Each structure stands twice: as structure tokens, then as C-alpha cells.
Amino acid sequence: MKKLPILFLLIGLNQFSVQAQDVIKVGDNALNCLEDPNCINRLHPAIPMTSLAKPGDTIYFNSRNCDDIDLNPDAPKDPRIGDPQWGTVHPLAGPVHIEGAEAGDVLMVTIQKIIPGEWAFTLTDGGFLSDEVGNTLSVKWKLNSEYATSDDLPGIRLPNRSFPGIVTVLPGVEQHAKILSRETELLNAGGSVMMPYAKYASPVELCGEGGSFSEECLRTIPPREHGGNLDIRYLQAGVTMYLPCYLPGCGLAIGDVHYIQGDGEVSGTALEMNATVIVTTEILKDGPKLGRGPHYEGSSSLLNIPSERFYATTGLPLKDREEVPSDLAYLASKKIPQLENLSKDISLAAKNALLEMIDYISQTYGYSREEAYLIASVAVDIRIGQLVDVPNVGATAILPLDIFVKD
């Protein structure tokens, strides 16, 4: 692995083209990430911080949708779409140097407001049930400040519950090396991992084709200790996040904003949109340890489902004999095919709860299996029932009924 020049770790004010002020605007969601100097779609400690903010400043993160495409229905198809490695994913506004923050500090990020764009999309392209629901469905949504509707999926109206899927800091040198090592080991063992990929990477000079760290820049697909693609729907306006700081200035970046999402984002996408995320920050010199991931806090009202009534299904870790769940295939276990019951497998329990819910939506409301899968991704919450009643841990899928409206 290349050693980082000391220059990257000596953050000075002369590196920034903007001066600290009360309101900082970062990114331009009218541009794609390769055109916007305040946008990144890879993570590496050598990535320079392009904006400067003081604790307490109001920061506007102008973020593009997860695929970094023009969402206008009349826009031509982006030639980058269809890349099997999803090279454009995810464009993040930033990174921002928070003045006074040092390695070892905790960065508090409070989400003040989220302003949604005009359009969003949802796909059923893979996801949690990629081996069960094979056909791809794409839906375009029209957004306003209150709700989303779609001519592609009539009878559904979704309330605005916007949140950023990704809030992250830059990894430090040691953290980056550890992450790259363990993800490489998992890949070599047959696990599912998105490794460094230079095509469409930004910043180009570091992470793109021919870039100085093109084989080391981390993808934004998984969340990690530094934050990243958490996709937690409760991170709405009013929530404060606690993130570890690994470098001077931390390098705060935000993107992948969702208009609404069910717990699980099971089809792989939510309502993916352009948006402006407005935040403020504080620095804690003696904050929580954050050894296993970020923390967050907010109003308990954010934990509620957006509906007066609900319908729910349940799931247990049961399967057919000879069946091997796709996410366990890489372990090549000889025991799994012979069992009809797996011990404490919450992923299998969640899958079964979701399959029950897809059947219920299809049978009750007349949607196709693919449409029901998409509805589940944007509106159904997958929750844990219990983790102690061995061998059958339990999951439940909760459907908010108020999303169904008459034409």
C-alpha cells in the first residue's frame, strides 16, 4: 500500500478556496460528480477537503441522487448507467474541514432541515430478495414537500420522511488500511464485497483510472465505523449524529438522500432523489468511544411508522431441505443443505417475513410481485421481534396501510 505524503495530513487554511462564515454551501446538484469539484464518490484519507466550516456554522450539502443521473423524465439516458460495478455510486457533497477538529475527537452533526428535489426513482434491481424476485422494475416519483406519487404505480401516496442515507467522515490512514485488508480477505473467501473500482471515480486524480490511489479508494456501498451508507430512516431533521474523527478537520460528506424508505431498503433502493441537507456541527473532545459505529439521538416520534394503521407478517429461520440461503453459500457448509431450521439466523427470518408481506400485498391490493417488492422497499419496516428464543429468532414486516389511496 502506498504511504500517504505528510502533506495530506497537514491541513492548513491555505488549502481552502472559501473562508469560514456563518453559511457554507457545498456541492452543486445540477452537476454530476465528475463535474463538481465539491463532490466525491470514493473514500480515502488522501482526499483533500474542499470546504471549510467552523463549529456552529450552517452547512448546506447540495447532494445528487445515488446514481448521479439527471432525474428529469425528459432527460436523455445517462450513458454511464448499466455499469455492472455501479461506478457512479454514491456522489457525496464534501468533504468539509471542520475547523478545530482533531483526530480522536467526536463530531456532532445535527440535521436541521432537508429540502427534497422534484423527482425520485426506485428500482427492484437485486436487493435482499435478488434470488426470489428476478424481474427489474423502475418507478419514477413526483415529489413535493408533503408526499410522493407515481403514474407508474397508481394507488400509492408516500409521505415525506426525508433523510440522508450517507453521513460520513474520511477514514484515517490506519482505519483505511484495516478496512481494505478485511474486505479483501472477505472477497477472497467468497463473500459479497464491492472492491475499489476506478471507472467514474471521483476525485479522478486520486481514485479514477490512472489515479495515484485508484486501487485503494474505498467504495461508498457499505457503512463502516466512519459512518457512510447507514441507510437508517430515522436520521431525519432534528437528529444529532456522533461520528469519529480520524483526520484533522474530519472531512464531513453527505449524500444518498431518500424521500422515504422502509426499514431494510429491501429492493436496494428507496425514493432516490437530489436534495439539500442543512446541518450544523459541534466538536466533542471527550465524546463516546464509537468503536463499532456512529451513534445518534432524536425525538422518539421519528421511530413511528407514517400511518394510523398497519398490517404485519412474521418470519422464522425456516427453509426447505437442500436449500442453501444465497448469503450463506460462500461458506460452503455441508450442514446447511441438510437442515430445515437454522439456529438464530435473523437474516433468514427477515427474508421469510418479507416474502409473506410481498404475498400479502399482491393478493390484497392486486400489485404484481415486483411492484409489491418495490412497495416493501420504500414503505415496509423489517424489525426484529426477539433474538433469544433459540433456535427461532423472529422478525416482523410492518406495512403502513395509509399509503394506499383510491385513484
FIKE-201016 format. One record per residue (C-alpha): residue in one letter; x, y, z. Coordinates in nm, 3 decimals, padded with zeros to 5 digits. Each point is the difference from the previous one (the first is absolute). Example, Ala and Ser with C-alpha at 12.3 -4.5 7.8 and 13.67 -1.06 7.14 Angstrom:
2
+--------+---------+---------+---------+
: residu :      xx :      yy :      zz :
+--------+---------+---------+---------+
:      A :  01.230 : -00.450 :  00.780 :
:      S :  00.137 :  00.344 : -00.066 :
+--------+---------+---------+---------+
***
This chain:
407
+--------+---------+---------+---------+
: residu :      xx :      yy :      zz :
+--------+---------+---------+---------+
:      M :  00.000 :  00.000 :  00.000 :
:      K :  00.127 :  00.346 : -00.085 :
:      K :  00.103 :  00.222 :  00.289 :
:      L : -00.182 :  00.331 :  00.022 :
:      P :  00.207 :  00.312 : -00.039 :
:      I :  00.017 :  00.204 :  00.320 :
:      L : -00.158 :  00.282 : -00.202 :
:      F : -00.337 : -00.175 :  00.008 :
:      L :  00.001 : -00.007 :  00.379 :
:      L :  00.106 :  00.361 :  00.053 :
:      I : -00.323 :  00.185 : -00.056 :
:      G :  00.058 :  00.374 : -00.031 :
:      L : -00.236 :  00.284 : -00.077 :
:      N :  00.182 :  00.074 : -00.326 :
:      Q : -00.147 : -00.324 : -00.141 :
:      F : -00.351 :  00.143 : -00.008 :
:      S : -00.153 :  00.228 : -00.258 :
:      V : -00.273 :  00.119 :  00.236 :
:      Q :  00.025 :  00.183 :  00.330 :
:      A : -00.181 : -00.111 :  00.314 :
:      Q : -00.336 :  00.173 :  00.027 :
:      D : -00.345 : -00.045 :  00.148 :
:      V : -00.150 : -00.177 : -00.303 :
:      I :  00.202 : -00.245 : -00.209 :
:      K : -00.131 : -00.148 : -00.325 :
:      V :  00.159 : -00.323 : -00.121 :
:      G : -00.063 : -00.169 : -00.333 :
:      D : -00.219 :  00.070 : -00.301 :
:      N : -00.268 : -00.259 : -00.074 :
:      A : -00.045 :  00.142 : -00.349 :
:      L :  00.338 : -00.156 : -00.087 :
:      N :  00.109 : -00.361 :  00.004 :
:      C :  00.272 : -00.104 :  00.241 :
:      L :  00.281 :  00.009 : -00.257 :
:      E : -00.097 :  00.359 : -00.087 :
:      D : -00.037 :  00.123 :  00.358 :
:      P :  00.326 :  00.074 :  00.187 :
:      N : -00.192 : -00.033 :  00.329 :
:      C : -00.112 : -00.358 : -00.063 :
:      I :  00.162 : -00.337 :  00.071 :
:      N : -00.121 : -00.357 : -00.053 :
:      R :  00.288 : -00.188 :  00.158 :
:      L :  00.165 :  00.013 :  00.346 :
:      H :  00.371 :  00.030 :  00.077 :
:      P :  00.204 :  00.195 :  00.257 :
:      A :  00.189 :  00.182 : -00.279 :
:      I : -00.315 :  00.165 : -00.139 :
:      P :  00.033 :  00.376 :  00.056 :
:      M : -00.269 :  00.188 :  00.189 :
:      T : -00.141 :  00.262 : -00.235 :
:      S : -00.202 :  00.217 :  00.240 :
:      L :  00.053 :  00.145 :  00.346 :
:      A : -00.257 :  00.049 :  00.276 :
:      K :  00.014 :  00.095 :  00.364 :
:      P : -00.200 : -00.182 :  00.268 :
:      G : -00.342 :  00.163 :  00.010 :
:      D :  00.004 :  00.109 : -00.364 :
:      T : -00.300 : -00.098 : -00.209 :
:      I :  00.114 : -00.233 : -00.280 :
:      Y : -00.212 : -00.064 : -00.310 :
:      F :  00.092 : -00.333 : -00.162 :
:      N : -00.142 :  00.004 : -00.354 :
:      S : -00.003 : -00.369 : -00.085 :
:      R : -00.076 : -00.203 : -00.313 :
:      N : -00.203 : -00.322 : -00.010 :
:      C :  00.175 : -00.332 :  00.060 :
:      D :  00.057 : -00.075 : -00.372 :
:      D :  00.120 :  00.356 : -00.076 :
:      I : -00.245 :  00.038 : -00.291 :
:      D : -00.239 :  00.265 : -00.130 :
:      L : -00.339 : -00.094 :  00.146 :
:      N : -00.209 :  00.215 : -00.233 :
:      P : -00.228 : -00.243 : -00.189 :
:      D :  00.085 :  00.178 : -00.327 :
:      A :  00.376 : -00.029 :  00.050 :
:      P :  00.191 : -00.237 : -00.232 :
:      K :  00.127 : -00.323 :  00.148 :
:      D :  00.335 :  00.041 :  00.172 :
:      P :  00.258 : -00.215 : -00.186 :
:      R :  00.163 : -00.090 :  00.331 :
:      I : -00.308 : -00.193 :  00.114 :
:      G :  00.038 : -00.374 : -00.038 :
:      D :  00.355 : -00.016 :  00.133 :
:      P :  00.004 : -00.338 :  00.179 :
:      Q :  00.220 :  00.140 :  00.278 :
:      W : -00.221 :  00.307 :  00.060 :
:      G :  00.295 :  00.231 : -00.047 :
:      T : -00.204 :  00.320 :  00.044 :
:      V : -00.134 : -00.104 :  00.345 :
:      H : -00.021 :  00.198 :  00.236 :
:      P :  00.067 :  00.370 : -00.069 :
:      L :  00.064 :  00.181 :  00.330 :
:      A :  00.013 :  00.374 :  00.057 :
:      G :  00.324 :  00.082 :  00.181 :
:      P :  00.229 : -00.074 :  00.166 :
:      V : -00.009 :  00.294 :  00.243 :
:      H :  00.281 :  00.090 :  00.239 :
:      I : -00.149 :  00.083 :  00.342 :
:      E :  00.230 :  00.258 :  00.154 :
:      G :  00.152 : -00.109 :  00.331 :
:      A : -00.086 : -00.369 : -00.035 :
:      E :  00.286 : -00.240 :  00.061 :
:      A :  00.053 : -00.374 : -00.030 :
:      G : -00.156 : -00.164 :  00.305 :
:      D : -00.280 :  00.256 :  00.033 :
:      V : -00.368 : -00.078 : -00.049 :
:      L : -00.188 :  00.205 : -00.258 :
:      M : -00.362 :  00.082 :  00.083 :
:      V : -00.209 :  00.056 : -00.313 :
:      T : -00.355 :  00.129 :  00.050 :
:      I : -00.234 : -00.023 : -00.299 :
:      Q : -00.197 :  00.324 : -00.004 :
:      K : -00.202 : -00.033 : -00.320 :
:      I : -00.024 : -00.198 : -00.323 :
:      I : -00.130 :  00.157 : -00.320 :
:      P : -00.106 : -00.266 : -00.252 :
:      G :  00.043 :  00.030 : -00.375 :
:      E : -00.281 : -00.031 : -00.253 :
:      W :  00.042 : -00.363 : -00.111 :
:      A :  00.106 : -00.336 :  00.141 :
:      F :  00.035 : -00.359 : -00.122 :
:      T : -00.018 : -00.351 :  00.146 :
:      L :  00.133 : -00.323 : -00.152 :
:      T : -00.046 : -00.368 :  00.073 :
:      D :  00.343 : -00.097 : -00.126 :
:      G :  00.142 : -00.260 :  00.235 :
:      G : -00.029 :  00.078 :  00.368 :
:      F : -00.087 : -00.228 :  00.289 :
:      L : -00.217 : -00.234 : -00.210 :
:      S :  00.208 : -00.001 : -00.318 :
:      D : -00.035 : -00.380 : -00.022 :
:      E : -00.378 :  00.013 :  00.054 :
:      V : -00.118 :  00.302 : -00.205 :
:      G :  00.197 :  00.003 : -00.322 :
:      N : -00.171 :  00.250 : -00.231 :
:      T :  00.115 :  00.363 :  00.011 :
:      L : -00.261 :  00.270 :  00.054 :
:      S :  00.069 :  00.375 : -00.015 :
:      V : -00.236 :  00.264 :  00.139 :
:      K :  00.030 :  00.378 : -00.029 :
:      W : -00.152 :  00.213 :  00.277 :
:      K : -00.121 :  00.360 :  00.001 :
:      L :  00.085 :  00.174 :  00.327 :
:      N : -00.123 :  00.298 :  00.195 :
:      S :  00.066 :  00.105 :  00.359 :
:      E : -00.278 : -00.225 :  00.134 :
:      Y : -00.030 : -00.319 : -00.207 :
:      A :  00.113 : -00.201 : -00.303 :
:      T : -00.215 : -00.160 : -00.270 :
:      S :  00.073 : -00.192 : -00.319 :
:      D : -00.187 : -00.060 : -00.324 :
:      D :  00.204 : -00.321 : -00.020 :
:      L : -00.154 : -00.131 :  00.324 :
:      P : -00.352 :  00.137 :  00.042 :
:      G : -00.181 : -00.028 :  00.332 :
:      I :  00.307 :  00.082 :  00.212 :
:      R :  00.074 :  00.330 :  00.176 :
:      L :  00.311 :  00.018 :  00.218 :
:      P :  00.056 :  00.266 :  00.267 :
:      N :  00.321 :  00.202 :  00.013 :
:      R :  00.239 : -00.159 :  00.250 :
:      S :  00.326 :  00.124 : -00.154 :
:      F :  00.339 : -00.098 :  00.136 :
:      P :  00.359 : -00.035 : -00.128 :
:      G :  00.099 : -00.361 : -00.059 :
:      I :  00.367 :  00.097 :  00.033 :
:      V :  00.161 :  00.220 :  00.264 :
:      T :  00.371 : -00.069 :  00.028 :
:      V :  00.343 :  00.126 :  00.091 :
:      L :  00.317 : -00.099 : -00.183 :
:      P :  00.178 : -00.308 :  00.134 :
:      G :  00.345 :  00.047 :  00.149 :
:      V :  00.311 : -00.175 : -00.128 :
:      E : -00.020 : -00.285 :  00.251 :
:      Q : -00.376 : -00.042 : -00.037 :
:      H :  00.026 : -00.003 : -00.379 :
:      A :  00.269 : -00.268 :  00.003 :
:      K : -00.202 : -00.218 :  00.238 :
:      I : -00.320 :  00.035 : -00.203 :
:      L :  00.171 : -00.079 : -00.330 :
:      S :  00.173 : -00.303 :  00.149 :
:      R : -00.309 : -00.156 :  00.155 :
:      E : -00.220 :  00.062 : -00.306 :
:      T :  00.265 : -00.158 : -00.223 :
:      E :  00.009 : -00.304 :  00.229 :
:      L : -00.379 : -00.029 : -00.016 :
:      L :  00.003 :  00.024 : -00.380 :
:      N :  00.264 : -00.273 : -00.022 :
:      A : -00.217 : -00.218 :  00.223 :
:      G : -00.291 :  00.035 : -00.243 :
:      G : -00.191 :  00.272 :  00.184 :
:      S : -00.191 :  00.281 : -00.168 :
:      V :  00.218 :  00.313 : -00.006 :
:      M :  00.026 :  00.307 : -00.226 :
:      M :  00.374 :  00.053 : -00.040 :
:      P :  00.179 :  00.314 : -00.126 :
:      Y : -00.105 :  00.085 : -00.356 :
:      A :  00.148 :  00.287 : -00.196 :
:      K : -00.262 :  00.053 : -00.272 :
:      Y : -00.203 :  00.319 :  00.063 :
:      A :  00.180 :  00.045 :  00.333 :
:      S :  00.036 :  00.347 :  00.152 :
:      P :  00.236 :  00.165 :  00.074 :
:      V :  00.148 : -00.118 : -00.328 :
:      E :  00.362 :  00.087 :  00.073 :
:      L : -00.001 : -00.221 :  00.310 :
:      C : -00.265 : -00.268 : -00.053 :
:      G : -00.072 :  00.003 : -00.374 :
:      E :  00.163 : -00.198 : -00.278 :
:      G :  00.373 :  00.064 :  00.024 :
:      G : -00.044 :  00.175 :  00.335 :
:      S :  00.265 : -00.024 :  00.268 :
:      F : -00.225 : -00.208 :  00.233 :
:      S : -00.237 : -00.154 : -00.256 :
:      E :  00.039 : -00.350 :  00.147 :
:      E : -00.051 :  00.117 :  00.359 :
:      C : -00.294 :  00.245 : -00.002 :
:      L : -00.284 : -00.156 :  00.193 :
:      R : -00.348 : -00.034 : -00.145 :
:      T : -00.288 :  00.177 :  00.170 :
:      I : -00.232 : -00.304 : -00.020 :
:      P :  00.039 : -00.137 :  00.356 :
:      P : -00.016 :  00.192 :  00.328 :
:      R :  00.305 : -00.027 :  00.222 :
:      E :  00.135 :  00.141 :  00.327 :
:      H :  00.040 :  00.343 : -00.162 :
:      G : -00.373 :  00.015 : -00.081 :
:      G : -00.082 : -00.018 : -00.368 :
:      N : -00.296 : -00.178 : -00.158 :
:      L : -00.194 : -00.066 :  00.319 :
:      D : -00.341 :  00.034 : -00.173 :
:      I : -00.175 :  00.048 :  00.336 :
:      R : -00.336 :  00.163 : -00.063 :
:      Y : -00.007 :  00.162 :  00.344 :
:      L :  00.281 :  00.245 : -00.093 :
:      Q : -00.251 :  00.273 : -00.080 :
:      A : -00.005 :  00.371 :  00.086 :
:      G :  00.054 :  00.047 :  00.371 :
:      V :  00.236 : -00.295 :  00.045 :
:      T :  00.357 :  00.042 :  00.125 :
:      M :  00.265 : -00.247 : -00.115 :
:      Y :  00.330 : -00.076 :  00.173 :
:      L :  00.285 : -00.086 : -00.239 :
:      P :  00.363 : -00.086 :  00.074 :
:      C :  00.261 :  00.242 : -00.132 :
:      Y :  00.310 : -00.168 : -00.146 :
:      L :  00.172 :  00.295 : -00.173 :
:      P :  00.043 :  00.370 :  00.078 :
:      G : -00.328 :  00.160 : -00.109 :
:      C : -00.179 : -00.341 : -00.019 :
:      G : -00.109 :  00.037 : -00.367 :
:      L : -00.380 :  00.002 :  00.030 :
:      A : -00.194 : -00.110 : -00.310 :
:      I : -00.372 : -00.065 : -00.056 :
:      G : -00.207 : -00.159 : -00.278 :
:      D : -00.234 : -00.280 : -00.115 :
:      V : -00.306 :  00.188 :  00.126 :
:      H : -00.331 : -00.189 :  00.014 :
:      Y : -00.347 :  00.154 : -00.004 :
:      I : -00.133 : -00.304 :  00.189 :
:      Q :  00.122 : -00.353 :  00.067 :
:      G : -00.119 : -00.308 :  00.181 :
:      D :  00.227 : -00.153 :  00.261 :
:      G :  00.218 : -00.231 : -00.208 :
:      E : -00.013 :  00.177 : -00.340 :
:      V : -00.056 : -00.354 : -00.119 :
:      S :  00.002 :  00.045 : -00.379 :
:      G :  00.329 :  00.191 :  00.019 :
:      T : -00.149 :  00.347 : -00.049 :
:      A : -00.243 :  00.234 :  00.175 :
:      L : -00.141 :  00.321 : -00.154 :
:      E :  00.337 :  00.119 : -00.132 :
:      M :  00.013 :  00.377 : -00.054 :
:      N :  00.209 :  00.313 : -00.024 :
:      A : -00.026 :  00.205 :  00.319 :
:      T :  00.153 :  00.265 :  00.219 :
:      V :  00.091 : -00.115 :  00.352 :
:      I :  00.053 :  00.283 :  00.248 :
:      V :  00.210 : -00.081 :  00.306 :
:      T :  00.195 :  00.155 :  00.284 :
:      T :  00.298 : -00.154 :  00.179 :
:      E :  00.168 : -00.002 :  00.339 :
:      I :  00.325 : -00.159 :  00.118 :
:      L :  00.019 : -00.221 :  00.309 :
:      K :  00.345 : -00.044 :  00.149 :
:      D : -00.118 : -00.274 :  00.236 :
:      G : -00.289 : -00.162 : -00.183 :
:      P : -00.123 : -00.359 : -00.023 :
:      K :  00.257 : -00.258 : -00.110 :
:      L : -00.177 : -00.102 : -00.323 :
:      G :  00.208 : -00.315 : -00.042 :
:      R : -00.262 : -00.189 : -00.200 :
:      G : -00.182 :  00.273 : -00.190 :
:      P : -00.168 :  00.342 :  00.030 :
:      H : -00.266 :  00.085 :  00.258 :
:      Y : -00.304 :  00.225 : -00.041 :
:      E : -00.282 :  00.151 :  00.206 :
:      G : -00.327 :  00.180 : -00.064 :
:      S : -00.373 :  00.013 :  00.067 :
:      S : -00.173 : -00.333 :  00.054 :
:      S : -00.270 :  00.113 : -00.245 :
:      L :  00.246 : -00.078 : -00.281 :
:      L : -00.022 : -00.369 :  00.089 :
:      N : -00.369 : -00.019 : -00.090 :
:      I : -00.138 : -00.132 : -00.327 :
:      P : -00.162 :  00.269 : -00.222 :
:      S : -00.352 : -00.140 :  00.036 :
:      E : -00.297 : -00.027 :  00.236 :
:      R : -00.035 : -00.374 : -00.063 :
:      F :  00.228 : -00.285 : -00.106 :
:      Y :  00.004 : -00.364 : -00.106 :
:      A :  00.294 : -00.225 :  00.091 :
:      T :  00.143 : -00.341 : -00.086 :
:      T :  00.254 : -00.208 :  00.190 :
:      G :  00.294 : -00.219 : -00.094 :
:      L :  00.212 : -00.276 :  00.155 :
:      P :  00.330 : -00.158 : -00.115 :
:      L : -00.165 : -00.287 : -00.188 :
:      K :  00.080 : -00.130 : -00.349 :
:      D : -00.043 : -00.297 : -00.233 :
:      R :  00.234 : -00.296 :  00.027 :
:      E :  00.286 :  00.026 : -00.253 :
:      E : -00.049 :  00.378 : -00.022 :
:      V :  00.304 :  00.217 :  00.075 :
:      P : -00.081 :  00.367 :  00.065 :
:      S :  00.192 :  00.204 : -00.255 :
:      D :  00.179 :  00.212 :  00.260 :
:      L :  00.140 : -00.316 :  00.164 :
:      A :  00.114 : -00.178 : -00.318 :
:      Y :  00.356 :  00.137 :  00.019 :
:      L :  00.057 : -00.187 :  00.328 :
:      A : -00.040 : -00.332 : -00.190 :
:      S : -00.144 : -00.170 :  00.306 :
:      K : -00.099 : -00.365 : -00.038 :
:      K : -00.244 :  00.029 :  00.289 :
:      I : -00.227 :  00.276 : -00.133 :
:      P : -00.160 : -00.195 : -00.290 :
:      Q : -00.101 : -00.280 :  00.239 :
:      L : -00.190 :  00.229 :  00.238 :
:      E : -00.351 :  00.143 : -00.014 :
:      N :  00.063 :  00.227 :  00.300 :
:      L :  00.306 :  00.223 :  00.049 :
:      S :  00.097 :  00.111 :  00.348 :
:      K : -00.030 :  00.374 :  00.078 :
:      D :  00.010 :  00.108 : -00.366 :
:      I : -00.170 :  00.339 :  00.013 :
:      S :  00.068 :  00.068 : -00.368 :
:      L : -00.197 : -00.310 : -00.101 :
:      A : -00.279 :  00.095 :  00.240 :
:      A : -00.017 :  00.349 : -00.152 :
:      K : -00.006 : -00.147 : -00.350 :
:      N : -00.296 : -00.220 :  00.089 :
:      A : -00.190 :  00.290 :  00.158 :
:      L :  00.061 :  00.205 : -00.314 :
:      L : -00.112 : -00.278 : -00.234 :
:      E : -00.321 : -00.030 :  00.200 :
:      M : -00.053 :  00.376 : -00.031 :
:      I :  00.058 : -00.002 : -00.376 :
:      D : -00.261 : -00.274 : -00.035 :
:      Y : -00.242 :  00.198 :  00.217 :
:      I :  00.040 :  00.323 : -00.200 :
:      S : -00.042 : -00.185 : -00.330 :
:      Q : -00.306 : -00.194 :  00.110 :
:      T : -00.172 :  00.286 :  00.183 :
:      Y :  00.069 :  00.297 : -00.226 :
:      G :  00.051 : -00.162 : -00.340 :
:      Y :  00.359 :  00.110 : -00.060 :
:      S :  00.249 : -00.222 : -00.178 :
:      R :  00.272 : -00.175 :  00.197 :
:      E :  00.257 :  00.253 : -00.125 :
:      E : -00.225 :  00.293 :  00.093 :
:      A : -00.060 : -00.146 :  00.346 :
:      Y :  00.377 : -00.038 :  00.047 :
:      L :  00.050 :  00.364 : -00.096 :
:      I : -00.277 :  00.114 :  00.237 :
:      A :  00.168 : -00.197 :  00.278 :
:      S :  00.332 :  00.172 : -00.068 :
:      V : -00.142 :  00.349 :  00.035 :
:      A : -00.261 : -00.054 :  00.272 :
:      V :  00.025 : -00.332 :  00.192 :
:      D :  00.202 : -00.013 :  00.321 :
:      I :  00.194 : -00.321 :  00.070 :
:      R :  00.046 : -00.023 :  00.375 :
:      I :  00.140 : -00.252 :  00.245 :
:      G : -00.257 : -00.166 :  00.222 :
:      Q :  00.241 : -00.184 :  00.231 :
:      L :  00.353 : -00.145 : -00.003 :
:      V : -00.019 : -00.244 :  00.293 :
:      D : -00.259 : -00.269 : -00.072 :
:      V :  00.245 : -00.249 : -00.146 :
:      P :  00.013 : -00.135 : -00.258 :
:      N : -00.274 :  00.220 : -00.147 :
:      V :  00.089 :  00.365 :  00.025 :
:      G : -00.282 :  00.208 : -00.146 :
:      A : -00.049 :  00.286 : -00.243 :
:      T : -00.309 :  00.195 : -00.100 :
:      A : -00.091 :  00.205 : -00.308 :
:      I : -00.227 :  00.299 :  00.064 :
:      L : -00.208 :  00.159 : -00.277 :
:      P : -00.144 :  00.352 :  00.055 :
:      L : -00.352 : -00.021 : -00.143 :
:      D : -00.053 :  00.374 : -00.051 :
:      I :  00.228 : -00.003 : -00.305 :
:      F : -00.279 : -00.162 : -00.202 :
:      V : -00.236 :  00.256 : -00.152 :
:      K : -00.287 : -00.016 : -00.245 :
:      D :  00.064 :  00.144 : -00.345 :
+--------+---------+---------+---------+
***
